[in-house]
Amino acid sequence: MLRELRTFIAVARHGTFANAGAHIGLTQSAVSAQIQRLESELGFALFDRTGRSARLNTAGRETLALAEELVVLYERIGHQGLDIQGAGMVRIGAIASAQATFLADAIAAFRAELPGCRVRMVPGVSLNLLGQVDAGEIDIAVMIRPPYALPAELEWRPLLQEPFELLAPAAMAGSDWRDAIARAPFIRYDRASFGGRLVDQFLRKQRITPQEAIELDELEGIEQLVARGLGVGLLPRMLGGGARPPGVTALPLGDDTFYREVGLVERARHSRQPVASRLADHIREAAQAMVASDQSDQA
């Protein structure tokens, strides 16, 4: 029932089953099935369905307020005193680049402070992670900043910025990035992802129409394709991520450099676990340490 209530809240916020599903990582049919189960259990309809929209009816509006209270109360159950006892579990979502770098240090420091608290790591892409925090399925998420405002119940904590550069086969070392992108096939960072949208915006701003060849969301996969001479790609230089693979050169964008912001999404303070806040603090400290180390290496 709790999962259905969270999905109901998402539909009420986002206006359609499709939009709600996009924010919480479910298909439209899955959202519809959950709402039908909830309405069957309650014994009354929650929405006036008109076309693609789902508008709350009178009963739905009254139920929404109660559903939000129930979800908040459930999240508080068992969390009183957790910051003192160091017990319980924190569910954290993270993009792949964070898992491989500063997040490991953060979890190590957190476990040293609160060894009785378990950590569950949930991998995913930023869009899905944002929806999972919003739905209460995970407590916090390390992800790329979305290109739109967060829901009012969520808060954004910036951690670091990563500059984009053009990855090209080693034979193109020393080339001007504009010349390289004009000459070679383009391997695109998936435009459905938050980072890929930044690339798309950059290309449109620069009035560049690349020779589209391959599109994918996995950054390491793009690096390997470039290493095999299949084209060039615009990717962020991941801080703490180590050197690029053999056969790849990075061409700086100079004054045209743009960035992706990596940060932490948390629930509003009134519904946040104390132990989740402690882990968030350790994540921020670990990210700051990695940025300082990277700046020292670059100096």
Backbone bond lengths (Angstrom), bond angles and torsions (degrees), N, CA, C in turn:
res aa  C-N    CA-C-N  psi(-1)  N-CA   C-N-CA  omega(-1)  CA-C   N-CA-C  phi
1 M - - - 1.468 - - 1.534 111.50 -
2 L 1.348 116.76 -37.17 1.455 119.60 -177.95 1.528 111.14 -62.54
3 R 1.321 116.52 -41.80 1.465 120.29 179.09 1.528 109.94 -61.84
4 E 1.321 117.10 -42.21 1.461 120.66 179.42 1.532 111.04 -64.31
5 L 1.330 116.57 -38.31 1.471 119.91 178.03 1.533 110.95 -64.01
6 R 1.323 116.34 -40.40 1.469 119.50 178.26 1.523 111.05 -65.27
7 T 1.323 116.66 -39.52 1.466 119.86 177.60 1.526 110.34 -66.60
8 F 1.322 117.07 -40.37 1.468 121.70 175.95 1.529 110.90 -57.86
9 I 1.317 117.20 -44.34 1.466 121.38 178.56 1.529 110.20 -62.45
10 A 1.329 117.07 -40.73 1.468 120.83 179.73 1.527 111.17 -63.60
11 V 1.338 117.99 -42.42 1.465 121.16 178.29 1.528 110.17 -63.37
12 A 1.333 116.43 -42.52 1.471 120.41 179.24 1.524 111.05 -61.20
13 R 1.320 116.80 -36.09 1.470 120.84 -178.50 1.518 112.35 -75.62
14 H 1.341 115.77 -40.07 1.467 119.31 -169.13 1.523 114.25 -102.79
15 G 1.327 118.90 -4.35 1.450 121.17 167.31 1.507 118.26 89.28
16 T 1.338 118.07 -28.38 1.461 120.82 178.31 1.522 109.12 -139.62
17 F 1.325 116.02 160.01 1.453 120.12 177.51 1.531 110.39 -64.01
18 A 1.325 116.98 -38.20 1.465 121.06 -178.60 1.525 110.99 -65.30
19 N 1.332 116.92 -45.82 1.462 120.15 179.74 1.522 111.10 -64.36
20 A 1.332 116.14 -41.80 1.464 119.74 178.42 1.522 110.45 -61.21
21 G 1.334 116.01 -44.69 1.460 119.70 179.82 1.518 112.59 -60.81
22 A 1.346 116.56 -39.27 1.464 120.62 179.20 1.515 111.94 -63.03
23 H 1.334 116.90 -31.97 1.463 120.88 -178.05 1.524 112.86 -84.09
24 I 1.314 118.51 -24.70 1.474 119.69 -176.86 1.524 112.63 -114.02
25 G 1.336 116.71 7.84 1.456 120.27 174.14 1.512 115.13 76.67
26 L 1.358 117.92 30.89 1.458 121.83 177.85 1.529 109.59 -122.43
27 T 1.322 116.72 156.30 1.450 120.20 173.50 1.529 109.49 -75.65
28 Q 1.314 116.21 161.88 1.461 120.42 178.32 1.525 110.90 -59.86
29 S 1.327 117.47 -39.56 1.469 120.23 -179.18 1.529 111.11 -66.83
30 A 1.340 117.22 -35.87 1.466 120.50 178.33 1.528 110.53 -66.57
31 V 1.336 116.30 -40.96 1.469 120.42 177.04 1.525 109.53 -61.74
32 S 1.338 116.65 -46.26 1.460 121.23 -179.51 1.522 111.30 -59.62
33 A 1.332 116.53 -42.25 1.476 120.60 -179.16 1.530 110.72 -64.63
34 Q 1.330 116.77 -39.65 1.468 119.42 179.87 1.530 111.08 -67.45
35 I 1.316 116.86 -40.36 1.478 119.81 178.83 1.521 110.41 -65.55
36 Q 1.322 117.28 -39.50 1.468 120.18 177.59 1.521 111.42 -62.79
37 R 1.343 117.23 -41.26 1.460 120.64 177.65 1.527 110.86 -63.22
38 L 1.325 116.64 -41.15 1.461 120.46 -179.42 1.524 110.44 -65.64
39 E 1.321 116.69 -45.94 1.464 119.66 179.73 1.528 111.07 -63.72
40 S 1.330 116.91 -37.47 1.465 120.46 177.63 1.520 110.76 -64.57
41 E 1.326 116.34 -41.55 1.461 120.94 -179.63 1.532 110.83 -67.07
42 L 1.333 116.43 -40.59 1.464 119.96 -178.53 1.529 112.29 -77.19
43 G 1.318 116.14 -29.67 1.456 119.72 179.54 1.510 114.67 90.36
44 F 1.330 117.84 13.16 1.468 120.55 176.90 1.530 109.66 -155.29
45 A 1.359 114.60 158.77 1.460 120.68 -179.88 1.523 110.28 -77.45
46 L 1.331 115.37 149.13 1.457 121.22 -179.28 1.527 112.47 -107.47
47 F 1.339 116.66 -21.14 1.459 120.90 -174.37 1.528 111.18 -128.66
48 D 1.336 114.80 150.08 1.456 122.15 164.06 1.520 106.05 -96.82
49 R 1.313 117.98 108.11 1.463 121.68 -174.49 1.518 109.96 -88.03
50 T 1.340 116.12 118.80 1.457 122.80 178.66 1.516 108.25 -128.00
51 G 1.327 116.61 109.57 1.461 119.45 -177.29 1.517 109.90 61.48
52 R 1.333 115.55 -128.78 1.459 120.25 -179.88 1.523 112.27 -87.52
53 S 1.314 118.00 -15.57 1.460 120.51 -176.94 1.521 111.09 -81.72
54 A 1.324 115.03 156.63 1.465 121.69 176.97 1.525 107.12 -130.73
55 R 1.323 116.09 99.40 1.464 121.01 -176.91 1.521 109.76 -96.51
56 L 1.332 115.95 133.86 1.456 120.29 178.68 1.522 110.64 -62.50
57 N 1.331 116.81 133.83 1.464 119.89 171.29 1.539 107.96 -88.35
58 T 1.309 117.02 -174.79 1.463 119.98 -176.91 1.524 111.90 -59.59
59 A 1.328 116.06 -46.53 1.463 120.00 178.46 1.526 111.37 -63.20
60 G 1.330 115.54 -36.60 1.469 119.99 179.30 1.520 112.26 -64.70
61 R 1.341 116.50 -41.46 1.470 119.62 179.81 1.529 110.89 -64.49
62 E 1.333 116.30 -40.39 1.462 119.21 178.14 1.531 110.87 -67.72
63 T 1.324 116.18 -38.36 1.465 120.59 -179.93 1.520 111.36 -68.68
64 L 1.338 117.17 -34.85 1.464 120.96 -178.51 1.523 111.29 -58.48
65 A 1.330 116.43 -46.79 1.467 119.62 -179.20 1.523 110.93 -60.49
66 L 1.336 116.19 -42.37 1.462 120.04 179.11 1.528 111.54 -68.17
67 A 1.332 116.46 -38.89 1.466 120.66 -179.49 1.524 110.40 -62.99
68 E 1.333 117.11 -42.80 1.460 120.13 179.15 1.527 111.29 -63.17
69 E 1.331 116.59 -39.06 1.463 120.31 177.70 1.523 110.76 -64.77
70 L 1.342 116.50 -43.13 1.458 120.36 -179.24 1.526 112.10 -62.85
71 V 1.337 116.83 -41.60 1.458 120.27 -179.44 1.526 110.37 -64.60
72 V 1.331 116.70 -44.35 1.467 120.27 178.60 1.525 111.05 -62.30
73 L 1.338 116.43 -43.82 1.463 120.08 179.99 1.531 111.27 -63.78
74 Y 1.329 116.13 -40.80 1.464 119.09 179.41 1.523 110.86 -61.60
75 E 1.351 116.02 -41.43 1.459 119.66 -178.69 1.522 112.11 -66.75
76 R 1.333 115.99 -23.59 1.462 119.30 179.53 1.531 113.05 -84.48
77 I 1.351 116.53 -19.36 1.468 120.02 -176.54 1.532 109.78 -61.03
78 G 1.273 115.29 127.92 1.458 120.33 176.04 1.506 114.89 80.32
79 H 1.375 117.15 -2.71 1.455 118.84 -177.35 1.529 112.54 -95.32
80 Q 1.335 118.51 -9.26 1.452 120.81 179.50 1.526 109.03 -64.35
81 G 1.301 115.18 124.38 1.459 120.24 177.42 1.513 114.69 80.96
82 L 1.339 118.16 5.26 1.461 119.17 -178.83 1.518 111.90 -65.38
83 D 1.354 116.71 -30.33 1.458 118.72 -179.91 1.522 110.79 -68.23
84 I 1.349 117.57 -21.86 1.451 120.77 178.62 1.522 109.97 -90.81
85 Q 1.318 116.27 -44.34 1.458 120.37 -175.91 1.522 112.68 -77.65
86 G 1.347 116.69 -28.16 1.455 119.93 -178.24 1.511 112.74 68.84
87 A 1.331 117.72 33.43 1.457 121.56 -179.38 1.524 109.23 -111.61
88 G 1.345 115.99 175.27 1.456 120.02 176.12 1.515 112.27 99.98
89 M 1.332 115.79 -160.99 1.456 121.57 -177.79 1.522 110.07 -144.06
90 V 1.322 115.97 140.34 1.456 122.55 173.93 1.518 108.22 -111.44
91 R 1.326 116.61 131.62 1.466 122.15 178.21 1.522 107.73 -104.95
92 I 1.317 115.95 117.56 1.467 120.54 -177.43 1.522 110.27 -123.12
93 G 1.321 115.68 131.31 1.454 120.93 174.13 1.515 109.74 -99.25
94 A 1.320 117.58 150.64 1.467 119.61 -177.49 1.514 111.35 -156.99
95 I 1.335 115.34 143.42 1.456 121.14 171.55 1.527 108.66 -71.47
96 A 1.319 117.14 160.76 1.468 122.04 -172.45 1.521 112.31 -60.83
97 S 1.331 118.63 -41.82 1.463 120.48 -175.67 1.518 111.79 -64.54
98 A 1.334 118.25 -33.33 1.467 121.11 178.12 1.517 110.86 -71.26
99 Q 1.332 117.35 -38.82 1.464 120.90 -179.64 1.527 111.09 -61.24
100 A 1.330 116.11 -34.64 1.461 120.51 -174.83 1.521 112.91 -86.11
101 T 1.346 118.07 -4.40 1.469 119.10 -175.89 1.528 111.38 -125.99
102 F 1.340 117.30 -107.17 1.465 120.75 -168.90 1.523 113.91 -71.44
103 L 1.334 118.35 -20.52 1.452 119.87 -175.90 1.524 111.89 -66.31
104 A 1.326 117.57 -33.61 1.461 120.47 178.37 1.528 110.50 -62.87
105 D 1.335 117.31 -41.97 1.471 120.68 177.80 1.521 110.86 -64.53
106 A 1.337 116.07 -39.99 1.465 120.14 -179.33 1.523 111.35 -63.12
107 I 1.321 117.18 -44.20 1.460 120.83 -179.20 1.522 110.73 -67.15
108 A 1.342 117.02 -37.11 1.461 120.10 177.80 1.529 110.56 -61.90
109 A 1.328 117.52 -44.15 1.464 121.16 179.38 1.524 111.15 -67.08
110 F 1.331 116.55 -38.54 1.461 121.14 179.40 1.529 110.77 -64.65
111 R 1.325 116.86 -44.09 1.466 120.94 -179.71 1.528 111.23 -67.66
112 A 1.323 117.14 -31.39 1.459 119.74 177.10 1.524 110.38 -66.81
113 E 1.341 116.14 -35.21 1.465 120.42 179.11 1.531 111.80 -78.01
114 L 1.350 116.22 -43.00 1.463 121.41 -175.60 1.531 109.47 -127.94
115 P 1.320 117.61 74.37 1.474 120.15 -175.83 1.521 114.17 -65.52
116 G 1.337 117.40 -17.74 1.459 119.46 179.62 1.515 114.01 -84.62
117 C 1.318 117.29 -5.52 1.472 121.04 -177.74 1.527 109.89 -97.85
118 R 1.318 116.22 127.91 1.464 121.26 178.83 1.527 110.45 -86.04
119 V 1.321 115.41 153.69 1.463 122.20 178.20 1.522 108.49 -123.60
120 R 1.308 115.85 127.35 1.470 120.24 175.13 1.525 108.22 -110.86
121 M 1.327 116.04 119.51 1.459 121.51 -179.47 1.523 109.91 -94.02
122 V 1.338 116.31 129.22 1.460 122.55 179.30 1.524 108.05 -118.33
123 P 1.336 118.97 109.54 1.468 120.51 178.27 1.524 110.98 -76.09
124 G 1.313 116.14 157.21 1.461 118.53 177.05 1.511 112.38 170.61
125 V 1.324 115.75 173.24 1.458 121.70 174.38 1.528 108.21 -89.18
126 S 1.324 116.37 160.00 1.459 121.31 -170.04 1.527 112.92 -58.18
127 L 1.329 118.03 -42.76 1.461 120.52 -177.71 1.518 111.28 -59.51
128 N 1.323 117.30 -46.60 1.457 120.53 -179.55 1.525 112.08 -68.67
129 L 1.328 116.67 -38.17 1.469 119.95 179.65 1.523 110.63 -63.83
130 L 1.321 116.86 -40.37 1.461 120.14 178.45 1.529 110.26 -60.32
131 G 1.331 116.92 -44.14 1.453 120.57 179.09 1.519 112.42 -64.51
132 Q 1.329 117.26 -34.56 1.461 120.48 -179.62 1.529 111.71 -70.42
133 V 1.337 117.19 -37.63 1.468 119.09 174.79 1.524 109.57 -65.86
134 D 1.324 115.87 -43.98 1.468 120.78 -178.94 1.526 111.04 -60.94
135 A 1.339 116.69 -36.18 1.463 120.83 -179.23 1.522 112.91 -84.85
136 G 1.332 118.16 -3.48 1.453 121.39 -179.88 1.515 114.19 80.06
137 E 1.343 117.93 13.27 1.454 120.82 -178.18 1.525 111.71 -80.77
138 I 1.333 117.23 -25.87 1.461 122.33 171.01 1.529 107.53 -132.48
139 D 1.334 116.17 160.44 1.460 120.21 -174.01 1.521 112.39 -86.51
140 I 1.320 117.53 -43.18 1.460 122.75 -178.63 1.529 108.45 -142.94
141 A 1.327 116.74 163.51 1.464 120.25 178.32 1.517 110.00 -147.47
142 V 1.329 115.47 137.82 1.459 122.63 171.24 1.518 106.78 -98.43
143 M 1.318 116.97 119.77 1.460 120.40 -170.12 1.521 110.85 -157.20
144 I 1.319 115.77 177.14 1.461 122.03 175.97 1.526 108.75 -82.65
145 R 1.318 116.58 139.98 1.463 120.03 -178.98 1.533 110.33 -62.06
146 P 1.328 117.37 129.31 1.471 119.99 -179.64 1.524 111.24 -70.72
147 P 1.333 117.12 155.92 1.471 120.60 -179.49 1.528 113.02 -83.68
148 Y 1.322 117.21 23.14 1.463 121.85 179.19 1.523 108.30 -149.40
149 A 1.331 116.25 167.34 1.463 120.91 -176.93 1.531 111.04 -67.54
150 L 1.324 116.30 143.58 1.460 121.12 176.46 1.523 110.35 -73.20
151 P 1.335 117.59 155.47 1.472 120.17 171.00 1.528 109.98 -56.73
152 A 1.327 116.44 152.06 1.463 121.21 -175.31 1.521 112.51 -59.84
153 E 1.328 118.23 -25.95 1.461 122.23 -176.05 1.526 112.73 -81.35
154 L 1.346 117.57 -4.43 1.456 121.26 -177.38 1.525 111.26 -116.26
155 E 1.315 115.82 154.33 1.460 121.70 179.21 1.521 109.78 -126.53
156 W 1.338 115.59 146.87 1.471 122.23 -179.42 1.521 109.75 -109.96
157 R 1.346 116.81 130.72 1.455 122.27 175.93 1.527 107.96 -120.58
158 P 1.345 119.61 109.26 1.462 120.47 -179.10 1.524 111.96 -66.91
159 L 1.327 116.11 142.58 1.458 121.68 -180.00 1.520 112.72 -116.07
160 L 1.324 117.42 -49.37 1.462 120.12 -177.13 1.523 110.37 -161.89
161 Q 1.325 115.50 163.34 1.464 122.21 175.55 1.523 108.65 -120.92
162 E 1.328 116.17 136.77 1.457 121.11 -178.97 1.530 109.63 -118.57
163 P 1.345 117.88 123.00 1.462 120.76 -178.32 1.519 111.88 -74.77
164 F 1.320 115.86 142.05 1.464 120.52 174.47 1.526 109.17 -84.02
165 E 1.327 114.75 149.34 1.457 122.22 174.58 1.525 107.80 -145.44
166 L 1.328 116.14 163.52 1.464 119.61 -179.79 1.519 108.79 -93.89
167 L 1.325 116.42 118.59 1.457 121.46 175.04 1.520 108.72 -87.12
168 A 1.334 115.20 133.04 1.457 120.86 -177.45 1.522 109.07 -141.16
169 P 1.347 118.10 159.54 1.458 120.41 174.70 1.533 110.52 -58.31
170 A 1.338 116.31 148.69 1.465 121.15 -174.71 1.526 112.85 -55.11
171 A 1.321 117.74 -29.12 1.466 120.82 -179.76 1.531 112.41 -63.24
172 M 1.343 117.68 -17.44 1.459 121.58 -178.83 1.530 112.12 -97.47
173 A 1.338 117.38 11.56 1.464 121.58 -179.74 1.529 110.28 -55.41
174 G 1.324 115.78 135.54 1.461 121.42 179.45 1.511 114.37 86.46
175 S 1.328 118.21 -5.64 1.467 121.51 179.87 1.521 110.30 -72.27
176 D 1.313 116.36 155.31 1.461 121.08 170.36 1.527 107.76 -72.31
177 W 1.332 116.78 136.76 1.472 119.38 -174.35 1.516 112.02 -61.26
178 R 1.333 117.57 -34.91 1.474 119.76 179.76 1.523 110.55 -66.17
179 D 1.323 116.43 -40.64 1.461 120.34 179.54 1.526 109.95 -66.04
180 A 1.344 116.12 -41.14 1.465 120.34 -178.56 1.520 111.69 -64.62
181 I 1.318 117.21 -42.33 1.464 119.94 -178.17 1.522 111.25 -71.77
182 A 1.328 117.23 -23.62 1.464 120.43 177.61 1.523 111.30 -78.44
183 R 1.331 117.00 -30.16 1.467 121.68 -174.37 1.520 114.15 -87.76
184 A 1.331 117.51 -28.82 1.473 120.17 -168.91 1.521 111.85 -110.93
185 P 1.337 116.65 155.59 1.473 119.90 171.45 1.534 109.38 -58.77
186 F 1.331 116.52 151.75 1.462 120.90 -175.83 1.517 110.54 -107.48
187 I 1.341 115.80 127.93 1.462 122.57 176.16 1.520 106.43 -102.73
188 R 1.310 115.84 110.33 1.467 120.37 -168.30 1.526 112.62 -92.90
189 Y 1.319 114.82 135.43 1.466 123.92 168.97 1.530 105.74 -69.67
190 D 1.328 116.41 118.39 1.463 123.66 -171.52 1.530 112.49 -39.52
191 R 1.321 116.56 118.66 1.469 120.86 -174.37 1.531 112.80 -71.96
192 A 1.343 117.46 -9.95 1.463 119.83 175.87 1.528 111.48 -79.56
193 S 1.342 117.03 -16.43 1.460 121.21 179.04 1.532 109.69 -86.23
194 F 1.341 116.37 161.41 1.460 119.80 179.64 1.529 111.15 -62.68
195 G 1.345 117.12 -42.89 1.460 119.99 178.03 1.517 112.18 -65.83
196 G 1.340 116.29 -39.23 1.465 119.84 178.42 1.515 112.84 -64.97
197 R 1.339 116.64 -30.90 1.461 119.75 176.64 1.528 111.00 -66.35
198 L 1.336 116.13 -34.99 1.466 119.52 176.96 1.528 110.39 -63.22
199 V 1.341 116.07 -41.53 1.468 120.08 177.13 1.523 110.42 -62.19
200 D 1.316 116.79 -44.67 1.468 120.70 -179.49 1.522 111.17 -61.53
201 Q 1.337 116.82 -42.84 1.468 121.16 178.04 1.527 110.93 -62.54
202 F 1.337 115.84 -41.06 1.464 120.45 179.79 1.524 111.09 -62.86
203 L 1.324 117.31 -46.58 1.462 120.94 -179.13 1.530 111.11 -61.63
204 R 1.343 115.64 -41.28 1.470 118.20 179.36 1.524 110.89 -67.73
205 K 1.330 117.41 -39.28 1.462 121.18 178.60 1.527 110.84 -63.48
206 Q 1.342 116.57 -38.56 1.461 121.29 179.93 1.534 112.49 -82.97
207 R 1.337 116.29 -3.47 1.467 122.62 -178.42 1.523 111.49 56.49
208 I 1.337 114.29 46.47 1.458 121.69 -180.00 1.525 108.83 -110.39
209 T 1.310 116.28 128.77 1.462 121.79 174.16 1.521 107.42 -112.87
210 P 1.330 117.54 98.37 1.467 120.15 -175.25 1.518 112.34 -74.19
211 Q 1.333 115.22 166.78 1.462 121.60 175.29 1.534 107.85 -83.14
212 E 1.329 116.23 89.76 1.466 120.93 -175.35 1.530 110.76 -58.86
213 A 1.356 115.26 130.54 1.457 119.54 179.96 1.526 111.82 -128.58
214 I 1.329 117.00 -54.71 1.461 121.92 -174.74 1.526 107.57 -139.21
215 E 1.344 117.18 147.23 1.464 121.34 177.38 1.520 109.12 -137.12
216 L 1.326 116.51 128.74 1.460 121.63 178.12 1.521 110.00 -156.85
217 D 1.342 115.97 164.47 1.463 120.75 -175.84 1.514 113.38 -98.70
218 E 1.336 118.83 -17.70 1.451 122.41 -175.94 1.530 110.59 -80.97
219 L 1.338 116.77 114.64 1.464 120.59 -174.53 1.527 112.07 -65.24
220 E 1.330 116.84 -41.28 1.464 119.18 178.39 1.527 110.79 -64.69
221 G 1.317 116.21 -32.85 1.457 119.79 176.94 1.517 111.46 -64.37
222 I 1.341 116.71 -40.40 1.466 120.32 177.85 1.528 109.96 -63.94
223 E 1.339 116.55 -42.12 1.468 119.80 178.25 1.526 111.03 -57.76
224 Q 1.323 116.86 -44.03 1.459 120.46 -178.14 1.525 111.90 -67.11
225 L 1.325 116.33 -35.53 1.470 119.30 177.03 1.529 111.11 -66.77
226 V 1.330 115.97 -40.39 1.469 119.85 176.30 1.527 110.00 -63.60
227 A 1.336 117.13 -42.38 1.466 121.02 -179.85 1.521 111.91 -60.07
228 R 1.324 116.14 -27.46 1.467 120.22 179.61 1.527 112.45 -89.95
229 G 1.317 116.13 9.82 1.457 120.66 174.12 1.509 115.41 77.13
230 L 1.352 117.57 20.54 1.462 120.45 -175.85 1.527 113.47 -86.74
231 G 1.330 117.57 -4.90 1.459 119.05 178.83 1.509 111.75 153.06
232 V 1.340 115.28 -165.41 1.458 122.61 179.61 1.531 108.60 -121.53
233 G 1.330 116.93 160.38 1.462 119.88 -179.80 1.514 111.63 -152.53
234 L 1.317 116.79 146.22 1.463 122.68 176.35 1.529 108.45 -91.37
235 L 1.337 116.00 115.40 1.453 121.49 -177.46 1.524 110.42 -134.98
236 P 1.341 117.51 152.18 1.459 119.89 174.54 1.527 110.42 -73.25
237 R 1.323 115.85 145.99 1.470 119.96 171.53 1.509 107.15 -82.73
238 M 1.320 117.30 104.37 1.456 122.24 -173.53 1.520 110.38 -74.54
239 L 1.336 116.71 116.37 1.445 121.41 -178.97 1.519 109.81 -62.18
240 G 1.324 116.34 132.61 1.451 120.69 179.81 1.513 113.80 77.99
241 G 1.316 117.15 4.68 1.452 120.47 -174.95 1.518 115.33 -87.48
242 G 1.337 116.83 -2.17 1.454 119.28 179.14 1.522 112.30 83.84
243 A 1.326 115.50 -175.66 1.464 121.58 -176.18 1.526 111.51 -75.59
244 R 1.321 114.48 156.43 1.456 120.23 173.57 1.534 109.02 -66.30
245 P 1.328 118.08 156.90 1.471 120.28 -179.59 1.527 111.30 -67.49
246 P 1.354 117.18 157.23 1.471 120.62 176.82 1.528 110.65 -55.10
247 G 1.314 115.62 145.55 1.459 120.37 179.03 1.504 114.11 88.56
248 V 1.365 117.53 2.25 1.460 121.50 -178.56 1.523 110.19 -121.02
249 T 1.309 116.94 137.24 1.455 121.78 172.37 1.523 108.62 -120.23
250 A 1.325 116.05 148.32 1.465 121.61 179.39 1.521 109.48 -106.44
251 L 1.337 115.83 121.84 1.462 120.97 179.29 1.519 108.92 -101.31
252 P 1.351 118.01 116.85 1.470 120.35 -178.66 1.524 111.69 -67.05
253 L 1.342 115.37 151.26 1.466 120.90 -179.69 1.524 112.54 -92.21
254 G 1.325 117.09 -1.72 1.455 120.57 177.46 1.519 112.89 61.40
255 D 1.315 116.57 -132.96 1.460 121.70 -178.55 1.531 112.39 -66.94
256 D 1.326 117.21 -13.45 1.467 120.67 -179.43 1.533 112.85 -92.66
257 T 1.326 116.14 5.73 1.464 120.08 -177.73 1.530 111.40 -57.29
258 F 1.339 116.00 135.76 1.459 121.55 174.09 1.527 107.92 -125.83
259 Y 1.322 117.27 168.95 1.463 121.07 -168.39 1.528 110.79 -134.00
260 R 1.340 115.03 155.07 1.460 119.95 165.70 1.533 106.93 -110.18
261 E 1.326 116.07 138.33 1.464 120.92 179.54 1.523 109.39 -99.30
262 V 1.312 115.55 126.01 1.459 121.93 175.71 1.525 107.40 -103.05
263 G 1.318 116.34 134.15 1.453 119.57 -177.70 1.512 111.80 -151.84
264 L 1.311 113.76 -171.89 1.454 122.09 -175.33 1.521 109.35 -117.77
265 V 1.331 116.56 127.65 1.464 121.98 174.44 1.520 108.46 -101.43
266 E 1.338 115.83 127.78 1.458 121.95 179.63 1.516 109.35 -127.95
267 R 1.318 115.29 159.23 1.453 119.84 173.17 1.524 109.22 -75.04
268 A 1.332 116.29 161.22 1.457 121.00 178.54 1.524 110.21 -56.01
269 R 1.316 116.26 151.28 1.460 121.34 -171.71 1.528 113.29 -56.26
270 H 1.343 117.44 -36.22 1.463 119.56 -175.84 1.529 112.86 -68.68
271 S 1.341 117.71 -19.62 1.465 120.29 -178.59 1.529 111.95 -118.37
272 R 1.317 116.69 20.07 1.458 121.73 -176.05 1.522 110.82 -96.73
273 Q 1.315 117.22 136.13 1.461 121.29 174.67 1.522 110.08 -67.40
274 P 1.344 118.02 138.27 1.467 119.16 174.79 1.526 112.59 -57.98
275 V 1.344 117.06 -41.19 1.466 118.81 -179.27 1.529 111.36 -69.07
276 A 1.316 117.58 -30.36 1.463 120.02 176.02 1.525 110.08 -66.10
277 S 1.318 116.70 -37.87 1.463 120.67 176.89 1.523 111.24 -64.42
278 R 1.340 116.81 -37.95 1.466 119.59 178.28 1.523 110.85 -66.23
279 L 1.327 116.99 -42.55 1.459 118.91 177.56 1.523 110.17 -63.44
280 A 1.331 117.76 -39.67 1.465 121.24 178.35 1.526 110.51 -60.06
281 D 1.321 116.95 -40.09 1.473 120.33 178.28 1.527 110.90 -63.25
282 H 1.324 116.80 -42.40 1.468 120.12 178.85 1.532 110.86 -65.70
283 I 1.333 116.97 -36.67 1.468 120.30 178.12 1.522 110.15 -63.10
284 R 1.317 116.40 -44.50 1.472 120.25 179.32 1.535 110.79 -61.58
285 E 1.331 116.64 -43.25 1.463 119.78 -179.73 1.529 111.19 -64.93
286 A 1.332 117.15 -40.81 1.457 120.81 179.97 1.528 111.11 -66.88
287 A 1.338 116.70 -39.39 1.467 120.48 178.22 1.527 110.28 -64.79
288 Q 1.335 117.45 -42.68 1.461 121.04 178.80 1.529 110.90 -62.13
289 A 1.329 116.61 -40.71 1.457 120.14 178.91 1.525 111.21 -64.37
290 M 1.332 116.95 -39.08 1.456 119.94 179.28 1.516 111.35 -67.39
291 V 1.330 117.39 -40.20 1.469 121.26 178.32 1.527 109.81 -62.71
292 A 1.342 116.87 -44.31 1.468 120.71 179.36 1.513 111.09 -61.69
293 S 1.338 116.98 -41.80 1.456 120.93 178.88 1.521 111.34 -64.40
294 D 1.331 116.82 -40.45 1.462 121.17 179.63 1.526 110.52 -65.02
295 Q 1.337 117.00 -41.95 1.461 120.62 178.99 1.515 111.16 -64.47
296 S 1.349 116.03 -36.91 1.472 119.99 177.94 1.523 110.72 -65.55
297 D 1.341 116.74 -40.42 1.461 120.74 179.58 1.515 111.83 -66.71
298 Q 1.355 116.06 -33.66 1.462 120.50 -177.97 1.515 112.22 -77.31
299 A 1.353 116.59 -22.20 1.474 120.84 -176.38 1.546 111.07 -69.52
